[in-house]
């Protein structure tokens, strides 16, 4: 992949621009502070770093480069208390890890330079600023029904532990089969988050009847199972490839024919065997 766009240098934080204006490019034999290019050559589609920057080097602002092919790059959304982006290392052996720090690149470079020359220097620890949406996320969880809380706990190995909002956002599949949920309203806040990439949802044998919120999932959602539910309308699932609707006696087939991207459809009947 081609190197980053040099024009992206203009978008660097003001503290960095002032530093470079005064010192031009600062470097040693091993590291360099300046308008460094970033190469996505080591990344595969689906890696966290690849996904967060859409695989485009021109989206990356890389102010600190090591000659051993490791870099520090600015995070696109995480910010410090001054409103400037956090910075995190991209180490080629650990190319899928994102561990941001929140002090500016000048302090970071000073620390790296001091380490290089074995000089003791103490950089004040700056913690991640408080999440202004934290109260909203807490309220979202607190307002969930017990059925939804348990359903979300069940998505993880430790089914007794309360998952964080950020952890829930990592889910790509929701298996809600046989749960006591009655609606999908709690998904509205999750689907409004760009990080949430819901691909598969299973709603077998639940009381859910309205799927309208799933329209928010867009092209990411490709497989839906509504077997044994009272769902009538599936017209909002325009982007899905797989629909399983076994035993959906109330389903309006006129809404099914609107799903032009379907590759596989299951509409098997369910029979109840009665013993005499």
Secondary structure, DSSP 8 states (H G I E B T S, - for coil): -----GGGGGGS-HHHHHHHHHHS-EE-SSEEEEEE----TT--TTSHHHHHTTT-GGG--EEEEETTTEEEEEEEEEE-TTS-EEEEEE-GGGTT----B-S-HHHHHHHHHHHHTT-------------TTHHHHHHHHHTS-HHHHHHHHTTSS-TTS---HHHHTT-SEEE-TT------TTHHHHHTSTT----EEE-TT------GGGGGGGGG--EEE-TTS-----TT-TT-SEEE-TT-TT--HHHHTT-TT-SEEE----------
